[in-house]
Amino acid sequence: MSAPSPVEPVLSDLGAVLEVYGDPSLRASLAQTIEGMELEYASLRRGAAVFDEPHAAILELTGSDRLDFLNRMLTQDLRDMAPGDLRAGFWLNRKGRIVADLRVMHFDVRTWLEMDIHVAETTRATLEEFLFTEDVSISLRPDLHRLSVHGPDASRIVAQALGCAEGDMPGPAQCREIQTPEGGVVVAHESLTGEAGLALVMAREAATAIHARLREGGARPAGWQALNIARIEAGVPRFLIDFAQDALPAETGFLDERVSFTKGCYLGQEVVARMHALGHPRRVLRALRLASDNPDALLLPDAGTPLTRDGKEVGHITSATLSPMLSRAPIALGMVRWGAHEPATVLDLDIDGQPARATVQENLAFWLP
């Protein structure tokens, strides 16, 4: 889990601005921009953009009991998963707090858990604590690497790069392994930016060749800045950015997508069920429209900027951007205390000494195609 991205030398040659992501010992450097953020964002919205994702990790489970075991551990109902199915869920601790936000990809002889590299080892170790007589083995796969392609042309370009038909690309809640000259590539549907999106997981030694074919097919190499703008516009929260390991599922905006209330017990289930029965959490993630009386003010608050109401702190900004799809309107996601979360509620904040307002909107998404 400590090797740098195999695509990093290519991105450096292309002029990428690289920044270390999180713990330096993990050696996961993300490209912030490569050929210019505006060009990269335009490609994502009009064509396709390819992103290198060394911050993603894969846990592999094998053994005949693996799906039953995961169903008893995770918040998502996995009982009827078939090979090729993809579902998202949480791995919680006993207090109902989130250890990992993950995606489950199920295949004939193995099941993958995809998650942030910072929580992969903890997830492996804590899951193993609950193994007794089950036929299950859990291992990290540092030999794998992840790319993703987003944009209206994503399916066509990925299919061409992998040498298959566009109809072979997985649809929502699906994943599929495609055989290429470099070996198998798992392609999984991903909705992150509002546009079509596909994640590709392959052997590390295959990543450079596949990245090159994606570029040759028309996908522009892009960095985190363009991807981040698009995912904020689409209202997609990000684990370890918009919510962290102190969060409860009900606070994240993903409760309906990642938690089953009908499947029975899992670790942390009592806390989740009790909160659901009581009606609401202490705080929730909300989408915020920003405004100021100063027409010259740059309304781009840093993460952590306090949100106040009647002089009392009621939350903080988690992500913010100037939205190209909304004529560069300033928008943000923020964690807001219950009672200050209702749509049309106006909150106050200070941005570089300038007073500003944040109006809570009804849905997380600011823009969708």
Stockholm file with secondary structure:
# STOCKHOLM 1.0

chainA/1-369         MSAPSPVEPVLSDLGAVLEVYGDPSLRASLAQTIEGMELEYASLRRGAAVFDEPHAAILELTGSDRLDFLNRMLTQDLRDMAPGDLRAGFWLNRKGRIVADLRVMHFDVRTWLEMDIHVAETTRATLEEFLFTEDVSISLRPDLHRLSVHGPDASRIVAQALGCAEGDMPGPAQCREIQTPEGGVVVAHESLTGEAGLALVMAREAATAIHARLREGGARPAGWQALNIARIEAGVPRFLIDFAQDALPAETGFLDERVSFTKGCYLGQEVVARMHALGHPRRVLRALRLASDNPDALLLPDAGTPLTRDGKEVGHITSATLSPMLSRAPIALGMVRWGAHEPATVLDLDIDGQPARATVQENLAFWLP
#=GR chainA/1-369 SS CCCCCTTHHHHHHTTCEEEECSCGGGCCEEEEESSCHHHHHHHHHHSCEEEECTTEEEEEEESTTHHHHHHHHSSSCCTTCCTTBEEEEEEECTTSCEEEEEEEEECSSCEEEEEEGGGHHHHHHHHHTTCSSCSCEEEECTTEEEEEEESTTHHHHHHHHHTSCGGGSCCTTBEEEEEETTEEEEEEECCSSSSCEEEEEEEHHHHHHHHHHHHHTTCEEECHHHHHHHHHHTTCCCBTTTBCTTCCGGGTTCHHHHCCSSSCCCTTHHHHHHHHHHSCCSEEEEEEEEECSCTTCCCCCCTTCEEEETTEEEEEEEEEEEEGGGTTEEEEEEEEETTSCSTTCEEEEEETTEEEEEEECSSSCSCCC
#=GC SS_cons         CCCCCTTHHHHHHTTCEEEECSCGGGCCEEEEESSCHHHHHHHHHHSCEEEECTTEEEEEEESTTHHHHHHHHSSSCCTTCCTTBEEEEEEECTTSCEEEEEEEEECSSCEEEEEEGGGHHHHHHHHHTTCSSCSCEEEECTTEEEEEEESTTHHHHHHHHHTSCGGGSCCTTBEEEEEETTEEEEEEECCSSSSCEEEEEEEHHHHHHHHHHHHHTTCEEECHHHHHHHHHHTTCCCBTTTBCTTCCGGGTTCHHHHCCSSSCCCTTHHHHHHHHHHSCCSEEEEEEEEECSCTTCCCCCCTTCEEEETTEEEEEEEEEEEEGGGTTEEEEEEEEETTSCSTTCEEEEEETTEEEEEEECSSSCSCCC
//
